[in-house]
Amino acid sequence: MDELDSALVRMLQEDGRRTNRDMAQVLGIAPSTCLERIRSLRQRGILTGFHAEADLTAIGRGLQAMIAVRVRPPTRAVIEAFQAFLGRMPEVISVFVLTGTDDFLVHVAVRDTDHLHAVVLDKLTKRPELADVRTSVIYSHTHKKVVGPL
């Protein structure tokens, strides 16, 4: 990736709806060059998609939590099956597969504490491979919208 590629990635991370013509103008390049660079970034797997970000509270998911999970036995088959199960849960926003004490860190967004309680007790603890679960409510969550190369 060169400086132009980095600038395009940054601009699209800031605003995925930004037009090709606008980006080309800001960068001082031809719109055709801009379009070709973006196509190349997609083909090389650097740009993996575009999405809209929703306000979780506005869509009825005002409470977020991180759930640390340990499964047993910690085999590839068990890890992959549990990860697939988590992927099907509508409450799950993201899943981290870890090394160390916990096998998973699961980010959920739910309506309220009753909903969170139901997710843990009625969905997670029903799984036979679940060995341990710890839940932490998130007071505040921020993330970088723009992540560039080091």
Buried (B, 14 or more C-beta within 10 A) or exposed (E): EEEBBEBBBEBBBEEBEEEBEBBBEEBEBEBEEBBEBBEBBEEEEBBEEEEEEEEBEEEEBBBBBBBBBBBEEEEEEBBEBBBEBBEEBEBBBEBEEEEEEBBBBBBBBBEEEEBBEBBBEEBBEEBEBBEEBEBEEEEEEEEEEEEEEE
